[in-house]
Amino acid sequence: MLTGNTIVITGGSSGVGLELARQLIAQKNTVIICGRSAQKLADAANQTPWLVTYTCNIADSISCQHFYNWIKNNYPACNILINNAAIAYTTDFLKDEQAIDKANEEFQTNVLAPIRLTKLFSPLLLQNEHPALINISTGLIYAPKAGYPFYTATKAALHIFTQTLRMQTAASPLKIIEALLPVVDTPWHKGRVPKSAISATQAAAKILSGIDKGQNEIRVSKVALLYWVARISPKWAITIINRL
């Protein structure tokens, strides 16, 4: 499955998205990444031979439509979509005067954008062999962290959407996959990386290994342990996460 594909990755200019792109290119796939920053995309392309880039704000429905049209016209063999892009704000909801604006931005980017792109891309994916949709999520869906009230909620929504879509497409060749990440050392942390973080290289490798093994829900690294702790004692899981 991981060789000879044409793959779109959102939010691919840095972090896990870019590392996924690099490892997939190394496995002889055609990879197109999109992102909001033309400069970051250019930097990624300069560092990564054969990488294709497209500037797109996935929170905007018109931009998504233009992006899909461009992919359909230029890369009609596209068979895999990886919804990786996400944003997160740390905030105290009751004290933050911009809380609603931040919530709107996160829900538009983290939930509505992948749903919209899934709707746009699925007919194209299904026209090609080995179609797959891969949503990148987080272990925080099992135990939310207090400082991220919107991020955790958006990823929980994406998790449930992914599960229900998998049920609805059970008779379809379209594979529906979710990768749930632990803390990863990426620019997202703005230099304040928790000691428990794994590298983007490790995260991407474990995602691809899970896909290669045919897993539908890939619980990366410590997320596998968090899943079981949350099932046994949800309160204890939340305590552990919020002590980190």
Secondary structure, 3 states (H helix, E strand, C coil): CCCCCEEEEECCCCHHHHHHHHHHHHCCCEEEEEECCHHHHHHHHHHCCCCEEEECCCCCHHHHHHHHHHHHHHCCCCCEEEECCCCCCCCCCCCCCCHHHHHHHHHHHHHHHHHHHHHHHHHHHHCCCCCEEEEEEEHHHCCCCCCCHHHHHHHHHHHHHHHHHHHHCCCCCCEEEEEEECCEECHHHCCCCCCCCEEHHHHHHHHHHHHHCCCCEEECCCHHHHHHHHHHCHHHHHHHHHHC
